[in-house]
Amino acid sequence: MAGAFYNIYMINYLHLGYSWIAGYTNLTLFFMTIGYLAFGALSQRYGSKPILEMLAVPVIGINVLWAMTTEENAGWLLPILFVINGLCWSGIFVSTANLLFRIVPRGKENSAYFAAWMAVAALASGVGPALGGYLRQALPEQLTITGVTLNPIQAIFVVAAAFYVVALICSTLLKEDEAASPGYVLGQFRGNLLSYAFNTAVYVVAKQDETRAEAIRGIGRSGSPLALGRLLEALGHVSHEVRAEAARGIGDGRFAEAVDPLIRTLEDEDSDIRPEAAEALGKIGHGAGIGPLLHALSDPDVRVRTAAVSALGYIRTPEASEALLEQLNGPYDVNVFPVLADAAARHDDLRAIDPALHGLRRLRLPVVRLQVINAICRLLGERNHFYQIATAGTLQRAAIRESMMSRIRRLLQTSELRDWELYAETMETVEQAIAALAADRVPEFLEHAHTLASLIGGRRGNPPKSQAASYAITEYLEHAPQELLDSEGVVFVTVALTSLARHLPRYSRVAK
C-alpha cells in the first residue's frame, strides 16, 4: 500500500531529484545483498520465525519515520531508512521463503501450496496500491492525529505501519520446531559486530592461508556469539594455521558452547592443534575442561603439557590450584617450570612461593628467571610491578626504585611496627638501605634489605603476605647468582619490600 508512494513523496514533498532517488534505491539493493547473506545463515542457525518477528519491528518503525521525514531532516534520515529497509526486507524475504518450505507437507505433490501462496501475495500486491490510491483521494490535504499534522501520503505511511503491526501479531501463530526466541537471537548481536563483519568478509574472500588465519582469529576476538559457527567450521580447515587460530579465537571469545569440540581435539592424539585447544579451554574456564587438562599434565608432548599448565592458571578452582601446586612440588621440568610458576601465580596461593624460589635456583637464563620472579611478585600481591620496573630505562628505573623505597619508609612508619620494641632498629635499617641505594651501593643495599626482612620476618603476628615477602627476600638473596643481583636482584628486593610493608596492619591511635 505504501510502496507506490515513497518516490512520489520524495519528489513532490521532499523535492529530491531523480539521481538522489536512484542513489537511495541502489543503497537499499546493496544492503539487501548483504542481508541475504547474513540472514540466510542466521535463519538456518536460529530458525526463520524469530528473524521474521525481530525484523517486523524495525519495518514498522521505518514507516512511522517516513511519516516524520521532512525537507529539513531528509539529508540524514533517508540514508538510514534505506539502509535499514534493505537489511530488514532481505531478512523477511529469506524467512518467509524458508518458513513456506518448512510448512508445506513432505513426501507428496506440494506445488499447489506454493501456487496458493504466490497467488495470495500477488493479489495483496495489487490490492495494496489500489487501497493506497483510494486513501490518497479520500483523505483531506491536511489531517491532525494526536496533535501532529500530516499530509495524505504521510497518513498512508502510518496506516501501513498499523498493517505491519497486524502482520507481526499474526506471525506469533506460526509454528517452527527448534526455533529460538527473538530475544535469544537479539542477544547474539553483542560484542564488536564491526570487527566480526570485517573479519568475516576477509575470511570469505581471502586466498592465502595466512590471511584466513589472521581473519579467523579476529572473528574470535570480536566476542560476538555469531562468530561461533564460523570458528567451529574453521577447526576442520585444511590449513594448520587456520585450525590453530580458530582454536585461539574460540578461547579469545570465551565460547562455552565450544568446550566439547575442544576437548575432543585435545584428547585426539593425531590432532596437530592440541596445545591451542588446551589454551582455549583454559580461557573459557568451563568446569568440563578441568579433567582433560589435568590428564594433559602428563602428556608426552611438552607443548601439550605446557599449554595445559597455562590453561589451568586461568581456571580459578581449588582443584586446579592443587594440581598446579602438586606440579610445582613434583619433578622439575625445565621446559614447563616457568609457565608453571606463572600459572600458579594467577591463583594467589602463597604456598607456591617456596617451590617457585627453589626452582628459580636451577634457572640461569635471565629472561626466564624474570618470568619466574615476576610470578613470585604477583603472588606477593604486586601484580606486574616487577616487569614494569625491570623493563624501564636505566634512569627511569633508578627514579622508580628511590620512590618505592620512600613509600616503604612511609608504610612502615604508619604500621603497627611503631609499638614494636625493634621499631627504631628497623627504621634505622630502612634509612641505611635508602642511602645505599641512592649512592648506587648495591651490595650494601641488599645487605640492609636482608637485615630488614630478617628483622620483620622474626616478628610474631605478621600477616601471611608480609611474612611470605620476608621469606622470599632472605631466600632469594641467599641463593641468587652474584652477577644478577645488580639487575634483577635490586628490583625484586624493592618490590618484595613494598609487599612486606604494604600488607602490615596500619597503626591505630584509637586502639592504643
N, C-alpha and C positions, 0 to 999 in steps of 0.2 A: 504494500500500500504506500509506503513512504519512499520506496526505491525510485519511483518515477519523478520525485520532486527534489532530490538532492542537487542535481545540476541546475534545475530551474531556480532554486533558492540561491545558489552561488552566483548565478548570472544576474537575476533580477533584484535580489536583496543585498547580496554581498558585493556585487559589481566586480566579479572576478573575470578575467579574460579566459579564453579557451585554452591557452597554453598552461595557465595555472591549474585549470581543471584536469587537463591531461596529465600534468605532473603529479597531482594528487592521486589520480587513478592508478598511475604506474607505481606510486608508493604503496598503495593498497595491494597491488598484484605482487610486488616484491615481497612484502611481508606475508602474503598468503602462501607464497612458495616456501618461506621459512617455516610458517605454521604447519603446512602439510607434513614436512619432515619431522618437526618436533612433536606435534600432537599425534601423528601416526604411531610413533614409538611410545608415547605416554598412554595412548588408548590401548595398545597391545599389552602394556605392563600393568596398568591400574584399572582398565575397563573403560568403556565408552560412555556409560551413563554419568559417572562423576565428571567427566570432561564436558559433557553436554550441559549439565546443571551448573557447573562452575562458570562456563563461558556465557551462559544466558544472562547472568547478572551484569557484566560489563556491556553487553549488547543493549540491555535496557537503558543503561546509563548513557550509551552513545546517542540514542535517540533523544533523551532528555537534554543532553548537551547540545545537540543540533538545534533544539528549540531555543537555546540560550546563546547561540552564536550570533555575533553582530559584526559589523564592519570594524569596530574597534578591537575586538579580541580574536578575529578570524586569523590573523597572522601567526599566532602561536597555538591557537586551539585546533584549527583544522588539521595541521600535520599530526597532532596527537590522535585526533579522531580517526584519521585514515589509517594510521599505523595499527591502532587497536582494532579497528574494523577488519583489517586484513588478517590479523592474527586470530581474532575470535571466529570469523566465519570459516576460515580454513579448518579450525578445530571442530566447529559444528558440522561442517560437511563430512569430515572424516568420521566423527562419532555417529552421526545418523546413518551413514552408509554401513559402518561396522555393526550397528545395532540391527539394521534390517537383515544383514546376512546371518546374524545370530538368532533372530526371532523366527525366520521362516523355517518351516518343517524340513527335516533332513530325510534323505532316502527316497524322495518321490518328486514328481514334477512340481516345481515351485515358481515357474515363470509367471504364473497368474498373480502371485503375491507382489513380485517386482512391478508388474504392469499396473496393478491397482495402486501401488504407492506412487509411481510416476504420474499416473493419471490424476490422483488427488493433488500432488504437488503442482502439476501443470494447471489444474483448474484454479487452485488458490493463487498461483502466479498471475492468472488472467483476471480473477475477481478483485485481487488486491488493488492494482492500479485503477480499475474502474471505480471501486469504492472510494479510493483517494480522490479521484476526479470529482465524484459526486459530492464529497465533503467540501472540496475546494469551492464548488459552486454554491453549496448550501450555507457555508459559514460566512459571517459578515467580515468585512475587511479588517476589523479590529474586534477582539473579544478579550475580556478580562477574566482570568482564572486565579483565584486566591490572591488578588491584588497585582498579578502580573499581566501585562498587556501583550497579546500575541497576535500575529497575522495568521491567515488561514493555513499557510504551509507549516508554520511553527506548531499550530494546533494539531495538524496531521502527524507531525513527529511525536507529539505527546500521546496521541491516540495509538500510534504504532507501538510505543513503549508499553502501553497498557495491554495490548495484544500479546506482547512478549512475556508479560507477567503471567498471563493465562497459560501460555505455552510452557513456562517454567514450572507452574503448578502441575500441569498435566504430565510433565516429564518425570515427576516423582512416582507416577504409577507404573513406569517402565520396570521390567524385571531383567536383571542381568546377574547370573551366578558369579560369585567370587569377585565381584567388582568392589573396589574400595569406595570409601565415602568421599565426597567433595572436600571435606575438612582435612582428611588424611592426604589427599593429593596436594592441596594447597600447602600443607606442612612440608612437602618435599621441595618447595621453592624457597629454600633458605641457603645460607652460605653465600659465597661470591659467585653469583649467577653469571656475571660478565666474564669472569675468568673461566668458568665452566664452558660457556658458549664458545669463547675464543679458542680454548684448547681443544674442544671437541671438533671444531671446524678444521683446525690444524691437523689433528689426528686423522680425520677422514681424508683429507687431500694430500697428506704427506707421502712422499715417495721413498724417503730414506728412513731406515730403522732408527737411527739416532734421533731424528726429528719426531718420529712417532713416540719413542721412549720419553723424550722430554715433554711432549704434549700429554701423554697419559699420566705422568707424574703431576703435571699442572692440573689435570682433571681431578685427581685425588685431593690435591691441596685446596681446591675450591671449597671443599667442605659441603658441597651440595649433595643431598641424597640422590639426586638424579644421576650422579656420576657412577653409582654402584654397578649398574648393569654393564656399562662400558668397561669398567675396571675388571669385573669378573670375566667378561669376554676376553679381555687382554691377557688374563692369566694363562690362556691357552694359545697365545700368539706364537707364531713360528720363530720369532726372534727372541733370543735370550734377554737382550736389553729391554725389550718391551715387556716381557714377562716379569723381569726383576723390578722395573719401575712401576708396573701395575700393582705388585705386592706392596711396594713402598707407598704408593698412592693410597691404597686401602688403609694402611696404617696412619698416614697423614690425615685422612678423612675420618678416622675413628669409626669405621663402619662395622658395627657389631654383627650385622647380618652376614658378614663375610667370614666369620670365625670358622665355621665348618670347612669351607673350601681351603682356608689357610692351614687348618690342622691336617687335612688330607695331604696338602702339599708338603708340610713339614715332615710328616710320617712316611712320605714316599721316598725311599732311598734312591730312586732313579731321578728324582727331581733335581734340577740344577739351580733352583731358587729357594732352597730350604733356609738359608740364612736370612734372606729377605722376608720369608714367611714368618720366621720366628720374631724378627724385629717388629713386624706388623702386629702380631698377636700381643706383643708387649705394649705397644702404643694404644691398642684398642682396650686392653686391660680387662677383658671379659674373663670371668671365672673359669669358663670352659677351656681356656687356653693354658691354665696353670699346669695341669697334669702333663700334657705333651711337652711343655717347656721344661718341666722338671726331668722328664725322661731324656730330653735332648742334652742335658748337662753331662751325660756320659757317652754322648755320641762320638764315634771315632774321628769324625771330621772336625778339626779345630775351628773352622769357620762357623759351623753349626753350634758348637759349644759356646763360642764367644757371643754369637747372636742371641742364644738362649739366656746367657747370663745378663746381657744388656737388657733384654726384654723383661726379665724378672725384676729388674731395677725399677721399671715403670709400674709394676703391679704391687700396690701397697697393701699387701695382706700378710698376716702372721706366717702363713705357710711359705710364701715367697721369701720373707725375711729370714726365716730359719734355714731355708735351703741355701741362700746366699752366704749366711754365716757359716754353715757347715762346709761350704766350698772354700771359704777363706781359711778355715782351720784345717782343711784337708791337705792332700799332697799338693806341693807347689807346682804350678804350671806357668812358666814364664810368659807364654803366649796369651793366657787368659787372665792372669792376675791383675794387670792394670785396669781392664774393663770390669773385673770382678769388684775391685775396690771402689770404682766409680759407681757401679750399680748398687752396692751395699750402702753407699753414702746417701742415696736417694731415700732410704728407709729410715734415716735418722736414728739408727741403732748404735749407741755408744760402744756396744760390745765389739763392733767391727774395728775399732781404732787399734786395739792391741795387735790382732793378726795383720792389719794393714801396715803397721810400723815394722813388724817382724819381716814381712815380705819386702818392704822397702829396702832393707839391708842388702838384699840379693840383686837389686837393680843398679846398673851402672850408667845406662844411657840417660842423659839429663832430661830429655823431653818426656821420657816415660816416667821418670821419677816425679816430674812436675805434675803429671796426671794423678799419680797416687797421692802426692802431698795435697793437691787441691781437694781430693776426695776426703782426706782427713780433716782439712779445714772446714769443709761443708758439714761434716759430722759434728764439728765443734760449734756449728751454728753461724758460720761466717760466709755462707753462700759461696760465691766465686771471687771473693776479695783477693785470694792468693793469686789467681790468674791475672786479675786486673793490675795488681802491683808488679808481679813478676814480668809482665809483658810491657810495662810502661818504659819510657825512655829513662836514661840514667838520672838526669836532673829531676824529672818528674817523680821518679821512684824515691829519690832521696827526700824530696819535699813531703811525699805521702807518708813515708816512714816516720819522719820527725813529727808530723801532725798526729799520727796514730799514737806515738809514744806520749805526746802531750795529753791525748784523750785517755790513755791508760792511767796516767797520773791522776787526772780528774775523777775517773771512775773509782780508783782505789781510795781517793780522799773522801768520796761520798758513799763508801760502802761500810758494811758492818765491821770492817777491819779497824775502824777508828777506836773501838773498845778492846782491841786485842793487845796483849802485852808486847807483841813483836811488831806493832804498827810502826813505831819510829824507825826500827831497823829496816822494815820493808820499804818505807818511803825513802830512806837514805839510799837503799839499793836501786830504787827506781831513778833517783836523781843521777846516780853514778852511771846507770845504763844510758840515760838520755844524753849525758855529757859525752860518753864514749862514742855513741852513735853520731852525734853532731860533729865530732872530730874524726870520724871515719876510722875509729879504732875497733875493727870488727871483732878480733879475739876477746878484747876486754868487754865489749858489749855483750857478747854471747856468754861470757863467764858471769856477768851480773844477771843476765836473764836466767841462767841456770840456777843461780842462787835464789833469785826471786821466786822461781817456780818451785824450788825445793822448800822454801820458807812457807809459802802459802799452801802448798800441797801437803805439808805436815800438820796443817791446822784441821781440827775436827769440825765436822758440820758443814763442810763446803758443799755447795750444790753439785750434782753429777757432772755438768759440763765444765764447771770451773776445775773440778778435780781431774777430769779427763784431760783438760788443757794442760794442767801442771804435769801430769804424767807424760803427755805427748812431747812436751818441751824437753824434759830430762831424758826421756828415752831416745829422742831424735839426736840430741847433742852428744850422747854417749856413743853413738854408732854411725853418725853421718861421715862421709868422706871429707877429709880436711879441705880438699881442693874445691868442694862445692859449698862450703859454709859462707863464702863471701857473696855468692849469688843467691842460691835458693835458701840457704840457712837463715840469713838475716830476715828475709821476707817471711818465711814460715814462723819463725820465733815471734816476730812482731804481730802477726795475725793471731797466733795462738795466745799470746799475752793479752790481746784485745778480748778474746773469748773468755779467758780466765777472769779478767776484771769486770767484763760486762755482765756476767752471769752471777756475780756475787750479790747477795741481798743488799738493798740500799739502807743506809743509816737512817734511823728514825729518832728524832729528838723526843717525840711523844712517848715512844716505847721506853726510852731511857728515863 
